[in-house]
């Protein structure tokens, strides 16, 4: 929804229809083959370790979907009580509750996150395509997300259209930049993890691979880079790629 310009010129009905249409679009299917036996094994891990936070949010309020899993907190701290109130006034001036399209519910259009800061754990449909991961885009691949010891801590490439099927993510290594550009990846740029808010931390760690999920269960969300755990991670990646 636009929050600048003349509110009288915003077509709320058309905007509502557009948002409804966009919300019903299916994710782009994974374009490569998937080992179906691995996918079935990975589904069991997903249901045990991931679904408690990432299940479809129907009927769940904002605070039911927000978790502090140790990721960089900078963005979560950006909205204060004052700014939430000001944003609410702007939205309400554009979208009065007398219109059907503006039925925001008890939480209102802007939620003050001061009492419960964190990031929304949304559904993972189409997750193969949205790398890099975490809210700040600071983890290049699904494998690095699931195996924290593998995470890069130096600047990496974003914007490639060449996909790493094994790790689940777009090609990211700076050493491959020349080859990627030669293949037509002209929009790539460095994502600098040294910048504020971009630390590749959280969602499990080497020291603490578990967290408490939305069901109140302690679940494992991070694995080691050893032969035993590699099978689990490979299978889970296969399942996530299929969503």
VEXLO-965147 format. One line per 3 residues: their letters; for each residue x, y, z of N, C-alpha, C. Coordinates in Angstrom, 3 decimals. Last residue first. Layout:
BEGIN
A> X/Y/Z/X/Y/Z/X/Y/Z ~ ...
This chain:
BEGIN
XXX> 9.424/-27.666/-2.097/8.283/-26.896/-1.590/7.877/-25.784/-2.558 ~ 11.701/-28.965/-2.863/10.447/-29.393/-3.492/9.243/-28.548/-3.094 ~ 13.759/-28.077/-1.304/13.753/-27.687/-2.715/12.430/-28.013/-3.403
XXX> 13.183/-29.415/1.063/12.957/-27.970/0.988/12.921/-27.490/-0.458 ~ 13.991/-32.051/0.383/12.594/-31.753/0.668/12.306/-30.262/0.521 ~ 16.747/-31.694/-0.013/15.915/-32.252/-1.092/14.439/-31.944/-0.860
XXX> 17.481/-30.819/2.539/17.592/-29.897/1.400/16.729/-30.389/0.263 ~ 17.096/-33.216/3.917/16.269/-32.053/4.249/16.321/-31.022/3.122 ~ 19.063/-34.829/2.760/17.651/-35.196/2.621/16.742/-34.004/2.903
XXX> 21.403/-33.460/3.528/21.117/-33.688/2.108/19.636/-33.977/1.892 ~ 21.149/-33.645/6.324/21.094/-32.337/5.666/20.769/-32.493/4.189 ~ 21.446/-36.408/6.723/20.239/-35.720/7.192/20.063/-34.404/6.449
XXX> 23.992/-36.830/5.643/22.842/-37.535/5.073/21.542/-36.833/5.466 ~ 25.557/-35.271/7.353/25.436/-34.894/5.938/24.241/-35.586/5.286 ~ 25.708/-36.533/9.806/24.773/-35.423/9.656/24.570/-35.025/8.192
XXX> 27.688/-38.474/9.136/26.372/-38.859/9.655/25.344/-37.749/9.445 ~ 29.927/-36.972/8.286/29.273/-37.909/7.369/27.866/-38.267/7.834 ~ 29.666/-33.486/9.294/30.269/-34.819/9.338/29.425/-35.767/8.488
XXX> 29.125/-30.770/10.170/29.665/-31.104/8.856/30.413/-32.436/8.941 ~ 26.041/-30.760/12.067/27.492/-30.694/11.919/27.902/-31.082/10.503 ~ 23.078/-28.649/12.071/23.779/-29.920/12.078/25.266/-29.695/11.869
XXX> 20.147/-27.142/13.408/21.492/-27.015/12.853/22.220/-28.339/13.040 ~ 17.827/-27.541/14.691/17.741/-26.787/13.433/19.101/-26.587/12.789 ~ 15.971/-29.560/16.837/17.279/-29.332/16.236/17.105/-28.637/14.892
XXX> 13.803/-28.268/19.380/14.040/-28.971/18.120/15.423/-28.629/17.587 ~ 11.692/-28.298/22.029/13.089/-28.080/21.700/13.418/-28.924/20.477 ~ 8.396/-26.934/21.668/9.310/-28.072/21.694/10.738/-27.635/21.398
XXX> 6.464/-25.059/21.336/7.059/-25.165/22.659/8.030/-26.316/22.796 ~ 5.660/-24.671/18.849/4.847/-25.610/19.615/5.359/-25.763/21.039 ~ 7.538/-23.068/17.681/6.232/-22.489/17.949/5.291/-23.404/18.691
XXX> 10.586/-24.202/19.385/9.761/-23.842/18.236/8.400/-23.302/18.658 ~ 13.685/-23.467/20.699/12.301/-23.790/21.059/11.392/-23.299/19.953 ~ 16.601/-25.003/19.223/15.832/-23.852/19.678/14.431/-24.330/20.048
XXX> 19.997/-26.269/18.773/18.559/-26.410/19.018/17.934/-25.062/19.353 ~ 22.755/-26.168/18.654/22.025/-26.482/17.426/20.515/-26.591/17.597 ~ 25.123/-24.353/19.922/23.746/-24.655/20.308/22.904/-24.904/19.061
XXX> 27.611/-24.320/18.638/27.543/-24.551/20.078/26.147/-24.977/20.502 ~ 26.926/-23.803/15.991/27.773/-24.952/16.294/27.643/-25.318/17.765 ~ 23.420/-22.873/15.962/24.850/-22.600/15.878/25.620/-23.878/16.161
XXX> 20.228/-21.528/14.991/21.114/-22.603/15.392/22.570/-22.227/15.199 ~ 19.619/-18.968/14.001/18.960/-20.157/13.452/19.828/-21.386/13.726 ~ 22.755/-17.048/13.942/21.411/-17.416/14.372/20.842/-18.595/13.630
XXX> 24.542/-14.962/11.542/24.420/-15.723/12.793/22.961/-16.068/13.065 ~ 26.065/-13.184/9.725/25.442/-14.464/9.362/25.300/-15.396/10.565 ~ 25.347/-9.714/9.982/26.086/-10.852/10.542/25.359/-12.169/10.224
XXX> 24.289/-7.307/9.073/24.471/-8.397/8.108/25.210/-9.612/8.679 ~ 24.201/-5.093/10.702/22.961/-5.807/10.449/23.094/-7.028/9.572 ~ 26.810/-3.264/9.188/25.903/-3.413/10.329/24.621/-4.124/9.908
XXX> 29.110/-5.159/7.128/28.212/-4.031/7.357/27.261/-4.326/8.521 ~ 30.415/-7.457/6.637/31.012/-6.584/7.647/30.130/-5.389/7.961 ~ 29.310/-8.748/4.532/28.886/-9.183/5.861/29.515/-8.355/6.977
XXX> 28.299/-7.443/1.634/29.384/-7.274/2.607/28.900/-7.600/4.013 ~ 27.896/-8.786/-1.368/27.111/-8.576/-0.144/28.110/-8.587/1.004 ~ 28.764/-7.629/-4.591/29.194/-8.170/-3.310/28.223/-7.801/-2.198
XXX> 26.770/-8.590/-7.443/27.461/-7.591/-6.626/27.825/-8.233/-5.304 ~ 25.531/-9.257/-10.748/26.069/-9.681/-9.466/26.812/-8.548/-8.777 ~ 24.496/-8.853/-13.247/23.916/-8.067/-12.151/24.491/-8.430/-10.789
XXX> 25.427/-10.512/-15.202/25.979/-9.155/-15.172/25.472/-8.320/-14.000 ~ 25.919/-13.422/-16.098/25.487/-12.895/-14.801/26.070/-11.496/-14.599 ~ 26.962/-14.534/-18.419/25.834/-13.625/-18.540/25.305/-13.078/-17.241
XXX> 29.234/-15.947/-18.304/28.023/-16.716/-18.614/26.788/-15.827/-18.693 ~ 31.022/-14.073/-17.466/31.187/-14.567/-18.827/29.962/-15.359/-19.283 ~ 30.216/-13.873/-14.841/29.966/-12.740/-15.745/30.081/-13.184/-17.202
XXX> 31.163/-16.334/-13.914/29.726/-16.040/-13.882/29.388/-14.893/-14.821 ~ 33.931/-16.058/-14.217/33.218/-17.092/-14.971/31.726/-16.802/-15.029 ~ 34.383/-13.955/-12.388/34.725/-13.791/-13.812/33.975/-14.804/-14.669
XXX> 33.520/-15.074/-9.884/32.871/-13.902/-10.484/33.149/-13.780/-11.978 ~ 34.484/-17.077/-8.341/33.814/-17.482/-9.576/33.246/-16.297/-10.354 ~ 35.409/-15.982/-6.025/36.412/-16.525/-6.939/35.811/-16.927/-8.280
XXX> 33.099/-15.393/-4.549/33.755/-14.321/-5.315/34.789/-14.837/-6.316 ~ 30.383/-17.594/-4.626/31.797/-17.450/-4.307/32.460/-16.374/-5.170 ~ 27.717/-18.078/-5.309/28.013/-16.952/-4.425/29.510/-16.669/-4.242
XXX> 24.899/-19.329/-7.037/26.353/-19.278/-6.913/26.771/-17.980/-6.220 ~ 21.979/-19.806/-5.011/22.643/-19.258/-6.194/24.149/-19.214/-5.962 ~ 21.093/-22.992/-3.498/21.322/-21.547/-3.476/22.009/-21.108/-4.756
XXX> 21.740/-25.857/-2.618/20.492/-25.117/-2.532/20.710/-23.625/-2.410 ~ 23.874/-27.543/-2.924/23.784/-26.788/-1.669/22.487/-26.009/-1.522 ~ 23.410/-28.775/-5.406/23.832/-29.570/-4.256/23.588/-28.849/-2.939
XXX> 22.820/-26.763/-7.234/21.785/-27.727/-6.877/22.142/-28.532/-5.632 ~ 23.300/-23.578/-7.605/24.060/-24.682/-7.022/23.051/-25.700/-6.479 ~ 22.596/-21.697/-10.540/22.125/-22.334/-9.312/23.012/-23.502/-8.899
XXX> 22.970/-18.468/-11.736/23.486/-19.834/-11.828/23.236/-20.531/-10.494 ~ 22.420/-15.873/-11.491/21.307/-16.703/-11.959/21.765/-18.139/-12.197 ~ 23.472/-13.718/-8.806/23.756/-14.708/-9.842/22.469/-15.423/-10.252
XXX> 23.030/-12.009/-6.701/22.532/-11.623/-8.006/22.831/-12.596/-9.123 ~ 25.975/-11.719/-4.672/24.525/-11.840/-4.808/24.154/-11.459/-6.240 ~ 28.987/-13.027/-3.314/28.248/-12.519/-4.457/26.749/-12.729/-4.297
XXX> 30.282/-11.946/-0.081/29.992/-12.934/-1.124/29.121/-12.313/-2.200 ~ 32.647/-11.186/2.507/31.711/-10.747/1.467/31.528/-11.812/0.384 ~ 32.893/-13.800/5.057/33.475/-12.745/4.226/32.477/-12.348/3.154
XXX> 32.064/-15.995/6.262/32.065/-14.782/7.092/32.692/-13.613/6.340 ~ 30.026/-18.761/5.324/31.061/-17.796/5.000/30.932/-16.577/5.907 ~ 29.313/-21.680/7.166/28.916/-20.335/6.743/30.114/-19.450/6.438
XXX> 29.826/-24.169/8.168/30.163/-23.930/6.764/29.911/-22.486/6.333 ~ 28.808/-24.296/10.680/30.267/-24.297/10.564/30.730/-24.026/9.138 ~ 25.994/-24.489/10.335/26.610/-23.189/10.631/28.129/-23.157/10.481
XXX> 24.070/-25.941/8.305/25.369/-26.349/8.853/26.173/-25.088/9.151 ~ 21.841/-24.646/7.361/21.639/-25.833/8.186/22.916/-26.325/8.848 ~ 22.956/-22.584/5.853/21.973/-22.273/6.889/21.861/-23.429/7.877
XXX> 24.533/-23.970/4.059/25.183/-23.135/5.061/24.218/-22.759/6.181 ~ 22.458/-25.178/2.597/23.432/-25.998/3.329/24.149/-25.182/4.395 ~ 21.135/-23.018/1.447/20.443/-23.826/2.454/21.438/-24.659/3.258
XXX> 23.410/-20.198/1.091/22.764/-21.434/0.660/22.031/-22.117/1.806 ~ 24.378/-17.670/2.140/24.171/-17.885/0.706/23.329/-19.090/0.332 ~ 23.179/-15.513/4.458/23.639/-16.901/4.366/23.348/-17.377/2.945
XXX> 22.050/-13.005/4.506/23.470/-13.109/4.816/24.003/-14.534/4.845 ~ 19.547/-11.717/4.318/20.165/-12.305/3.145/21.645/-12.550/3.319 ~ 18.286/-10.893/6.566/19.255/-9.961/5.989/19.925/-10.512/4.739
XXX> 16.738/-12.996/7.367/16.061/-11.740/7.005/16.995/-10.771/6.297 ~ 18.055/-15.949/5.734/17.831/-15.107/6.908/17.275/-13.759/6.437 ~ 19.771/-16.451/2.512/18.789/-16.681/3.572/19.011/-15.821/4.814
XXX> 19.899/-15.467/-1.028/20.446/-15.923/0.248/19.440/-15.799/1.398 ~ 17.164/-17.623/-2.010/18.504/-17.445/-1.444/19.063/-16.084/-1.880 ~ 14.735/-18.176/-3.132/14.870/-16.899/-2.423/16.206/-16.741/-1.701
XXX> 14.240/-20.612/-4.316/14.531/-19.474/-5.193/14.917/-18.211/-4.449 ~ 13.566/-22.503/-2.408/14.756/-22.744/-3.237/15.205/-21.473/-3.950 ~ 11.133/-21.824/-1.347/12.329/-21.374/-0.626/13.600/-21.585/-1.450
XXX> 8.549/-22.324/-2.161/9.447/-21.656/-3.095/10.759/-21.224/-2.485 ~ 7.373/-22.126/1.122/7.044/-22.432/-0.264/7.945/-21.636/-1.208 ~ 7.671/-21.796/3.837/8.875/-22.000/3.038/8.577/-22.392/1.598
XXX> 6.045/-19.219/5.804/6.051/-20.493/5.084/7.250/-20.582/4.150 ~ 8.068/-17.248/8.164/7.009/-17.478/7.190/7.051/-18.872/6.600 ~ 8.680/-16.012/11.004/9.074/-17.264/10.356/7.956/-17.658/9.404
XXX> 9.545/-12.692/11.568/8.472/-13.618/11.217/9.054/-14.838/10.510 ~ 11.802/-11.902/14.200/11.470/-11.929/12.786/10.413/-12.987/12.509 ~ 11.646/-9.694/17.047/12.174/-10.863/16.349/11.756/-10.780/14.901
XXX> 10.153/-8.635/20.099/10.938/-8.388/18.896/11.502/-9.690/18.334 ~ 7.787/-7.700/21.845/8.104/-9.039/21.316/8.846/-8.885/19.997 ~ 7.356/-5.127/22.593/7.245/-6.148/23.630/7.651/-7.533/23.144
XXX> 7.660/-3.661/20.178/8.551/-3.415/21.316/8.536/-4.535/22.347 ~ 6.289/-3.640/17.800/7.005/-4.866/18.171/7.806/-4.772/19.457 ~ 3.176/-2.683/16.999/4.311/-2.203/17.779/5.075/-3.430/18.290
XXX> 1.953/-3.204/13.775/2.113/-3.779/15.108/3.344/-3.184/15.778 ~ -0.300/-1.578/11.782/1.116/-1.608/12.158/1.215/-2.129/13.581 ~ -3.078/-1.942/11.613/-2.252/-2.068/10.405/-0.754/-2.179/10.689
XXX> -4.416/-4.033/14.323/-4.231/-2.807/13.568/-3.296/-3.005/12.387 ~ -5.124/-6.180/15.858/-3.727/-5.757/15.941/-3.463/-4.450/15.190 ~ -7.794/-6.711/15.254/-7.479/-6.121/16.554/-6.042/-5.591/16.624
XXX> -8.232/-5.831/11.739/-8.304/-6.687/12.908/-7.805/-5.986/14.153 ~ -8.391/-4.343/9.431/-7.076/-4.808/9.860/-7.131/-5.777/11.035 ~ -10.092/-3.657/6.867/-10.408/-4.391/8.102/-9.118/-5.048/8.592
XXX> -10.106/-2.286/4.477/-9.256/-1.806/5.568/-9.607/-2.452/6.903 ~ -11.932/-3.005/2.618/-10.553/-3.386/2.361/-9.608/-3.039/3.515 ~ -14.274/-1.778/3.487/-14.099/-3.211/3.707/-12.652/-3.652/3.537
XXX> -14.017/1.297/5.219/-13.959/0.562/3.957/-13.620/-0.899/4.231 ~ -13.794/2.320/7.698/-15.146/2.278/7.140/-15.187/1.534/5.815 ~ -11.168/2.568/8.330/-11.791/1.285/8.631/-13.255/1.208/8.190
XXX> -9.283/4.200/5.725/-10.184/4.247/6.889/-10.917/2.929/7.077 ~ -6.428/4.602/4.523/-7.294/3.425/4.477/-8.212/3.402/5.707 ~ -5.074/6.929/4.956/-5.236/6.465/3.582/-6.336/5.417/3.489
XXX> -5.070/7.131/7.637/-5.533/8.294/6.881/-5.787/7.924/5.426 ~ -3.947/4.726/8.386/-5.369/4.929/8.649/-5.919/6.143/7.913 ~ -1.260/5.170/7.675/-2.034/4.133/6.996/-3.528/4.368/7.177
XXX> -0.614/7.253/9.470/-0.494/7.447/8.022/-1.362/6.450/7.281 ~ -1.034/6.041/11.954/-1.826/7.226/11.581/-1.784/7.450/10.066 ~ 0.948/4.035/11.851/-0.467/3.665/11.949/-1.355/4.829/11.520
XXX> 3.264/5.539/11.865/2.942/4.765/10.672/1.473/4.347/10.668 ~ 3.112/6.545/14.499/3.076/7.465/13.366/2.705/6.733/12.073 ~ 3.321/4.155/15.996/2.134/4.999/16.098/1.994/5.942/14.927
XXX> 5.867/3.304/15.252/4.716/2.439/14.967/3.423/3.239/15.015 ~ 7.415/5.384/16.292/7.324/5.239/14.843/6.166/4.329/14.446 ~ 6.988/4.919/19.079/6.621/6.192/18.456/6.448/6.030/16.950
XXX> 8.020/2.326/19.464/6.610/2.607/19.742/6.153/3.884/19.050 ~ 10.223/1.622/16.651/9.943/1.893/18.054/8.459/2.189/18.224 ~ 11.855/-0.388/14.428/10.571/0.271/14.679/10.339/0.393/16.179
XXX> 14.374/-1.663/14.565/14.216/-0.428/13.788/12.931/0.326/14.111 ~ 15.011/-4.063/15.622/15.013/-2.927/16.548/14.660/-1.614/15.863 ~ 15.164/-5.773/13.527/14.043/-5.945/14.456/13.926/-4.777/15.430
XXX> 17.596/-5.032/12.393/16.357/-4.675/11.704/15.146/-4.782/12.636 ~ 19.436/-6.045/14.395/19.376/-4.629/14.021/18.046/-4.254/13.380 ~ 19.967/-8.637/15.313/18.755/-7.956/15.766/18.521/-6.569/15.195
XXX> 20.824/-11.579/13.620/21.222/-10.194/13.865/19.991/-9.346/14.185 ~ 19.377/-14.414/15.372/19.823/-13.710/14.174/20.135/-12.248/14.514 ~ 18.345/-15.838/17.501/19.742/-15.450/17.554/20.267/-14.763/16.317
XXX> 15.694/-16.184/17.228/16.529/-17.374/17.057/18.003/-17.012/16.953 ~ 12.803/-15.202/18.275/14.175/-14.731/18.421/15.067/-15.963/18.373 ~ 9.947/-15.114/16.191/10.841/-15.857/17.053/12.196/-15.160/17.112
XXX> 6.593/-14.797/15.367/7.854/-14.102/15.555/8.706/-14.846/16.573 ~ 4.109/-15.850/15.275/4.987/-16.149/14.142/6.377/-15.557/14.293 ~ 2.644/-14.932/17.317/2.768/-16.384/17.209/3.765/-16.789/16.142
XXX> 2.539/-12.238/16.857/3.450/-12.708/17.903/3.605/-14.220/17.909 ~ 0.525/-12.152/14.813/1.916/-11.784/14.546/2.863/-12.367/15.588 ~ -1.584/-15.100/15.063/-1.295/-13.678/15.127/0.208/-13.433/14.958
XXX> -3.038/-17.551/12.959/-2.015/-17.213/13.951/-1.716/-15.718/13.896 ~ -4.753/-18.184/10.913/-5.304/-18.032/12.244/-4.301/-17.656/13.316 ~ -2.218/-19.616/9.006/-3.663/-19.364/9.097/-4.119/-19.308/10.559
XXX> 0.532/-19.921/8.345/0.137/-19.093/9.484/-1.351/-18.849/9.649 ~ 2.058/-23.109/7.829/1.196/-22.044/7.296/0.551/-21.261/8.437 ~ 5.119/-23.562/9.711/3.832/-24.037/9.198/2.993/-22.852/8.727
XXX> 7.517/-22.817/10.883/7.267/-22.416/9.493/5.961/-22.931/8.911 ~ 7.689/-23.828/13.476/7.806/-22.379/13.261/7.301/-21.960/11.882 ~ 7.187/-26.534/13.187/6.694/-25.850/14.374/6.780/-24.345/14.293
XXX> 8.564/-27.458/10.948/7.151/-27.101/10.811/6.611/-26.338/12.011 ~ 11.196/-28.252/11.619/10.941/-26.973/10.948/9.485/-26.508/11.019 ~ 11.493/-30.776/12.832/12.388/-29.683/13.205/11.987/-28.313/12.689
XXX> 9.529/-32.601/11.949/9.999/-32.644/13.337/10.714/-31.361/13.745 ~ 9.151/-31.978/9.296/7.986/-31.973/10.183/8.401/-31.967/11.648 ~ 11.802/-32.292/8.326/11.112/-31.005/8.257/9.959/-30.950/9.260
XXX> 12.210/-35.024/8.682/13.020/-34.065/9.441/12.359/-32.698/9.459 ~ 10.327/-35.979/6.844/10.210/-36.357/8.253/11.010/-35.400/9.141 ~ 11.344/-34.955/4.465/10.053/-34.475/4.958/9.865/-34.811/6.433
XXX> 13.638/-36.437/3.998/13.764/-35.053/4.458/12.474/-34.489/4.994 ~ 12.550/-38.787/3.002/13.266/-38.816/4.281/13.379/-37.408/4.858 ~ 11.517/-37.759/0.615/10.614/-38.361/1.612/11.282/-38.440/2.979
XXX> 13.861/-36.901/-0.689/12.813/-35.931/-0.354/11.886/-36.491/0.719 ~ 15.175/-39.308/-1.094/15.764/-38.325/-0.179/14.714/-37.313/0.255 ~ 13.417/-40.363/-2.978/13.630/-41.086/-1.717/14.221/-40.145/-0.668
XXX> 13.671/-38.486/-5.053/12.400/-38.608/-4.341/12.529/-39.388/-3.034 ~ 15.884/-36.133/-5.888/15.880/-37.526/-5.453/14.657/-37.736/-4.562 ~ 14.858/-33.952/-8.437/15.017/-34.166/-7.001/14.969/-35.667/-6.725
XXX> 15.873/-31.829/-11.192/15.379/-33.092/-10.647/15.683/-33.194/-9.150 ~ 14.911/-28.321/-11.367/15.824/-29.439/-11.572/15.241/-30.704/-10.931 ~ 13.311/-26.161/-10.737/13.442/-26.544/-12.156/14.344/-27.748/-12.428
XXX> 10.688/-25.909/-8.458/12.121/-26.151/-8.585/12.393/-26.733/-9.971 ~ 8.045/-23.666/-9.411/8.552/-25.010/-9.101/10.070/-25.086/-9.267 ~ 7.185/-20.715/-7.785/7.825/-21.262/-8.983/8.388/-22.644/-8.647
XXX> 4.164/-20.957/-5.839/5.600/-20.699/-5.990/6.121/-21.279/-7.293 ~ 1.001/-19.605/-7.027/1.834/-20.699/-6.518/3.309/-20.343/-6.651 ~ -0.870/-16.827/-5.893/0.027/-17.365/-6.905/0.870/-18.496/-6.318
XXX> -2.331/-15.653/-3.938/-2.769/-16.971/-4.382/-1.862/-17.583/-5.446 ~ -1.280/-13.152/-3.531/-1.219/-14.110/-2.432/-1.601/-15.520/-2.827 ~ -1.973/-11.851/-5.876/-0.574/-12.183/-5.641/-0.433/-13.243/-4.556
XXX> -4.757/-11.532/-5.419/-4.257/-12.318/-6.551/-2.821/-12.766/-6.313 ~ -4.755/-9.858/-3.191/-5.399/-11.169/-3.108/-4.887/-12.087/-4.213 ~ -3.488/-7.616/-4.267/-2.863/-8.344/-3.164/-3.450/-9.744/-3.019
XXX> -5.399/-6.899/-6.206/-4.035/-7.240/-6.604/-3.346/-8.065/-5.519 ~ -7.594/-6.299/-4.594/-7.688/-7.393/-5.568/-6.303/-7.846/-6.016 ~ -6.595/-4.111/-3.179/-6.992/-5.320/-2.455/-7.063/-6.521/-3.393
XXX> -6.231/-2.267/-5.259/-5.080/-2.740/-4.500/-5.400/-4.029/-3.758 ~ -8.896/-1.854/-6.001/-7.970/-2.458/-6.954/-6.744/-3.008/-6.245 ~ -9.826/-0.648/-3.629/-10.431/-1.873/-4.123/-9.501/-2.599/-5.087
XXX> -8.284/1.678/-3.429/-8.155/0.634/-2.421/-8.714/-0.697/-2.909 ~ -6.612/3.688/-5.266/-7.742/2.797/-5.519/-7.619/1.597/-4.591 ~ -5.765/6.854/-4.308/-5.387/5.450/-4.165/-6.627/4.586/-4.322
XXX> -6.477/9.464/-4.255/-6.195/8.900/-5.567/-5.748/7.433/-5.508 ~ -6.685/10.269/-1.668/-7.933/10.168/-2.432/-7.725/9.510/-3.791 ~ -4.071/10.570/-0.757/-4.816/9.366/-0.385/-6.072/9.172/-1.223
XXX> -1.484/11.672/-2.698/-2.851/12.041/-2.349/-3.647/10.772/-2.027 ~ 1.727/10.715/-1.317/0.841/11.231/-2.353/-0.540/11.532/-1.808 ~ 2.372/7.607/0.414/2.714/8.967/0.025/1.755/9.407/-1.067
XXX> 2.011/4.991/0.851/1.788/5.863/2.002/2.233/7.284/1.693 ~ 0.562/2.191/-0.859/1.317/3.438/-0.907/1.009/4.283/0.326 ~ 0.834/-1.191/0.000/0.000/0.000/0.000/0.869/1.241/0.000
